[in-house]
Amino acid sequence: MSNPFVQILEPLDPKQPLKKFFNLSKLEDVRYARLPFSIRILLEAAIRNCDEFLVKKGDVENILNWKVMQHKNVEVPFKPARVILQDFTGVPAVVDFAAMRDAVKKLGGDPEKINPICPADLVIDHSIQVDFNRQSDSLQKNQDLEFERNKERFEFLKWGSRAFKNLRIIPPGSGIIHQVNLEYLARVVMDQDGYYYPDSVVGTDSHTTMIDGLGVLGWGVGGIEAEAVMLGQPISMVLPEVVGYKLVGNPQPLVTSTDIVLTITKHLRQVGVVGKFVEFFGPGVAQLSIADRATIANMCPEYGATAAYFPVDEISIGYLIQTGRDKEKVTCTKRYLEAVGMLRDFKNSSQDPDFTQQVVELDLHTVVPCCSGPKRPQDKVAVSDMKKDFEACLGAKQGFKGFQIAPDRHSSIVKFNFEGCDFELAHGSVVIAAITSCTNTSNPSVMLGAGLLAKKAVEAGLTVKPYIKTSLSPGSGVVTYYLRESGVMPYLSQLGFDVVGYGCMTCIGNSGPLPESVVEAITQGDLVAVGVLSGNRNFEGRVHPNTRANYLASPPLVIAYAIAGTIRIDFEKEPLGINASGKKIFLKDIWPTRNEIQAVERQFVIPGMFKEVYEKIETVNKSWNALDAPSDKLYTWNPKSTYIKSPPFFDGLTLALQTPKTIEDAYALLSFGDSVTTDHISPAGNIARNSPAARYLTSRGLTPREFNSYGSRRGNDAVMARGTFANIRLVNKFIDKQGPQTIHFPSGEVLDVFDAAERYKQAGHPLIVLAGKEYGAGSSRDWAAKGPFLLGVKAVLAESYERIHRSNLVGMGVIPLQYLPGENAGTLGLTGRERYTIIIPEKLKPQMNVQIKLDTGKTFHAIMRFDTDVELTYFHNGGILNYMIRKMAS
């Protein structure tokens, strides 16, 4: 059927009549001008894709009537313009695509129908780790080791780039996914197939929201959902509420964008914005650069919103020019946005749209320098309070703000020898200091600020202790370019902050090993050692197994704490160090002013840099170019591979649907409290030598040196199933200590989680998982749903879910159950030792209540969190990928 809105389709430029756009300003509907700018993008996509099948005219009306419908839990479709993936989530996606081709062929269909329809970019940035640092050749050594470890994975991805249309691979060594997206991939306005329309993106990384800072609507989705979008399916989403966040005032001279985002993160966590869009407005926005806005948007998952949107304004247009985008395209971009009423002037309050009743305000002048930690990004601590706060955490009860160290041990000191010199470690000693993560490395002001601080520190005679693992992992080659050209790189290197790689590295747990003598000292004294990083996540067990406390900080503060060597310092009263002349050097003595930073940025961050770096991004890596990869359309699986394996998800799949059945007499595999993250469920870091995954790899002839990380082995279900719930910091209520173990109730034995699940599976017992609030918080990991599915988990019963993780569970056919309001395991008297029968009725509807019967005779109800009819369709098919295979095969 033809598009019912064809009457508003017109050329943007009369000289190019074949290039058209849907002119939303000609809808002649007063509601349009009152819509939040983020909702206007949803509306345009619905109008452009309206076919009365996947997208209906009624969907357009619901979005246009957002002011009323936002409270009605109404479902709308959204077709994003692009998909973006990183390699940890991208490898399993390409593995699934390869396996889906096999499945479609087995069912008699055309396997080449399994092909991305929506353009997709895959940036390889998660594989490199900090094996070498403080050496001039650290970068080359780390990159060589990256290729040595990941050659199989990289060859497979190169095959995927040849076998699948519309899939572009950005090779390793290029940068971090979200910074590459911001500086290069993002269009702001798409010019595709004869149409102009707003750029929008979903990504298999929760920090995809970073691109919202440029005015491109984007957010993270599960890998499974992203695969469906790549195959041309719209995202089915509940029309979101939009919280207006008003920024006023100017930041103080010593405040960085990191301080602002950590303040906003804590603020919005308190407000409660889970599942909502946040849209920024007010005169304060005009005081922020695009890099500042991107930093704020990047940490959207940490404050719980779906998107954190900054509409496009003149500063956005200027950024496109600064980063070397084609000037003619930038002109078209501005013309299009003006024509459809999507170009914002933040100083003009008459442009302010309607928001959900809630409007939140922050005066930027009230923001003070701060960090977040020691275990969560929302736990903001003013820098002036850091020493006092850490010392309070030492003795506090074990929890997000406590380590439960006995008072008589707070002053413990352990002496150790490193490279022939004697040193001391104590609680609060910094052992990792990493300038890392797209959150901050995309921002020239904080990166140059760090460089200028390093210069002043070196000139003042300050040093960093040699055992501290320092590193600098820029998000793109542009950063190295301007740090080198501005003359600050030698000073960073002198303090140990050499470039170690272009990738996420420490921020995702690829921090590499600490020196053995440091680990021994930490273990001997049971010390709460500290990691300080300019990242966005600091969950326990994520950064490094030996850093129990981890703080998020701006790049200049990372260097400051590295020089101090401890978190237990009050910068206002205590010196960073004493130089050779005996002079006390305070932080205020070396902190660069905003004017200094801006002057250097204006001189050295120029369009030519971006053009030079990005015009050769797909060909500059010689190791990648030399990789040999097959060109067959069907992948030839290697049974000896320990990286790439055909997954069992589609084994036995038929065209006929199976009727969902009641889950009878399920055992609880695990019982959790609040804030269990995807790092707990499916860790990305090192594979412990005593783990089920290690035993499997050993049985395949590998040595511990060859294990690599869980993240790098996401293309192998045998490793990932064994790595599910394998985090050493896992807190399972069935066990009285931290660790990846549980009780196998039929025998009473304490076993590794995988081994217990295998016992249950062999006996034919279904499993469930019990949890508290925010189950599945953190990174968007499809394996946090695939892994439990392979363990035999049929349902999760939690108080609340992180948005992406719930979607991933749905995508795998695992039922997300939610306690009724006011109820939880405690109020219902559940121990987890009961057996659970979950009644699945024949006729299902979104968010219906279902009955749960226990073997004790107790009965209660829970909400079945299939939120839309589309999600129920996926469930009936056994998951979203099964649905797509049946659709393609038939």
DAURTA-V997028 format. One record per pair of residues at least 12 apart in sequence whose C-alpha atoms are under 6 Angstrom apart, sorted by the first residue. I is the first residue (numbers start at 0). J is the second residue. Records with the same first field share a line. If there is no record, write none. Layout:
I = J / J
//
This chain:
0 = 50
2 = 49 / 50
7 = 21 / 22
8 = 20 / 21
18 = 193 / 194
19 = 194
20 = 194 / 195
22 = 339
23 = 339
24 = 339
33 = 352 / 353
34 = 352
35 = 352
42 = 62
45 = 59
58 = 75
69 = 238 / 239 / 240
72 = 237
73 = 237 / 238
74 = 236 / 237 / 238
75 = 235 / 236
76 = 233 / 234 / 235
77 = 233 / 234
78 = 233
79 = 199 / 200
80 = 198 / 199 / 200
81 = 117 / 118 / 119 / 200
82 = 119 / 200 / 201 / 202
83 = 119 / 120 / 121 / 202
84 = 121 / 202 / 203
85 = 121 / 122 / 123
86 = 123
87 = 710
90 = 714
91 = 713 / 714
100 = 113
103 = 884 / 888
108 = 888
114 = 163
115 = 165 / 229 / 230
116 = 229 / 230 / 231
117 = 229 / 231
118 = 165
119 = 166
120 = 166 / 167 / 168
121 = 168
122 = 169 / 176
123 = 170 / 171
124 = 171 / 175 / 502
125 = 502 / 503
127 = 145
128 = 504 / 509 / 510 / 511
129 = 510 / 511
130 = 511
133 = 495 / 497
137 = 499
138 = 499 / 500
154 = 628
158 = 628 / 629
162 = 632
169 = 617
172 = 501
174 = 474 / 475 / 501 / 502
175 = 474 / 502
178 = 437 / 441 / 474
181 = 210
187 = 215
188 = 332
198 = 215
199 = 215 / 216 / 217
200 = 217
201 = 217 / 218 / 219
202 = 219 / 220
203 = 219 / 220 / 221 / 222
204 = 219 / 779
205 = 219 / 778 / 779
206 = 297
207 = 219
208 = 296 / 297 / 306
209 = 293 / 296 / 297
211 = 296 / 308 / 309
212 = 292 / 293 / 296 / 309
213 = 315
214 = 309 / 310 / 311
218 = 306
220 = 803
221 = 779 / 781 / 803 / 807
222 = 781
239 = 275
240 = 275 / 355
241 = 275 / 276 / 277 / 354 / 355
242 = 277 / 354 / 355 / 357 / 358
243 = 278 / 279 / 354 / 358
244 = 278 / 279 / 358 / 359 / 360
245 = 279 / 280 / 281 / 359 / 360
246 = 281 / 283 / 284 / 360 / 361
247 = 282 / 283 / 362
248 = 283 / 362 / 363 / 364
249 = 363 / 364
250 = 363 / 364
251 = 364
252 = 593
254 = 368
256 = 291
257 = 553
258 = 368 / 369
260 = 295
264 = 302 / 377
265 = 377
267 = 302
268 = 302
272 = 303 / 304
273 = 303 / 304
274 = 304 / 305
275 = 304 / 305
276 = 304 / 305 / 306
277 = 307
278 = 307 / 308
279 = 309
281 = 345
282 = 345 / 346
290 = 442
294 = 438
297 = 438
311 = 342 / 343
312 = 342 / 343 / 344
321 = 606
322 = 606 / 609
323 = 606 / 609 / 610
368 = 382
369 = 381 / 382
370 = 551 / 552
371 = 550 / 551
372 = 550
373 = 548 / 549 / 550
374 = 399 / 537 / 538 / 539
375 = 537 / 538
376 = 536
386 = 567 / 568
411 = 425
412 = 424 / 425
413 = 520
426 = 526 / 527 / 528
427 = 528 / 529 / 565 / 566 / 567
428 = 528 / 529 / 564 / 565
429 = 529 / 530 / 564 / 565
430 = 467 / 468 / 529
431 = 467 / 468 / 530
432 = 469 / 530 / 531 / 532 / 557 / 561
433 = 469 / 470 / 532
434 = 471 / 532 / 533 / 554
435 = 472 / 533 / 534
436 = 503 / 506 / 534
437 = 474
440 = 473 / 474
448 = 596
449 = 554 / 555
450 = 487
452 = 589 / 590
453 = 490 / 491
454 = 490
455 = 589
460 = 578
462 = 562
463 = 494 / 561 / 562
469 = 495 / 496
470 = 496 / 497
471 = 496 / 497 / 498 / 499
472 = 498 / 499 / 500 / 501
473 = 501
474 = 501
481 = 603
506 = 534
508 = 541 / 542 / 684
527 = 547
528 = 546
529 = 546 / 548 / 549
530 = 546 / 549
531 = 549 / 550 / 557
532 = 551 / 552
533 = 551 / 552 / 553 / 554
534 = 551
537 = 549
540 = 728
563 = 575
642 = 712 / 714 / 715
643 = 714 / 715
644 = 715
646 = 716
654 = 885
661 = 837 / 838 / 839
662 = 836 / 837
663 = 836
664 = 834 / 835 / 836
665 = 765 / 766 / 834 / 835
666 = 766 / 834
667 = 766 / 767 / 768 / 831
668 = 766 / 768
669 = 768
670 = 731 / 732 / 769 / 770
671 = 731 / 732 / 770
672 = 770 / 771
673 = 771 / 772
674 = 772 / 773 / 774
675 = 774 / 775
676 = 775 / 776 / 777
677 = 775 / 777 / 783
679 = 724 / 726 / 729
680 = 723 / 724 / 783
681 = 723 / 724 / 783
682 = 726
683 = 709 / 710
684 = 708 / 709
685 = 708
686 = 708
691 = 721
692 = 718 / 721 / 722
720 = 786
721 = 753
723 = 786
724 = 739
725 = 739
726 = 739
727 = 739
740 = 752
743 = 755
756 = 790
766 = 791 / 792 / 793
767 = 792 / 793 / 794 / 795
768 = 795
769 = 796 / 797
770 = 797
771 = 797 / 798
772 = 798 / 799
773 = 799 / 800 / 801
774 = 800 / 801
775 = 801 / 804
776 = 801
781 = 807
784 = 807 / 808
793 = 813
794 = 813 / 814 / 815
795 = 815 / 816
796 = 816 / 817
797 = 817
798 = 817 / 818
810 = 878 / 879
811 = 878
812 = 874 / 877 / 878
815 = 864
816 = 862 / 863 / 864
817 = 861 / 862
818 = 861
819 = 861
834 = 853 / 854
835 = 852 / 853
836 = 851 / 852
837 = 851
838 = 850
845 = 865 / 866 / 867
846 = 862 / 863 / 864 / 865 / 866
847 = 862 / 863
848 = 861 / 862 / 863
849 = 861
//
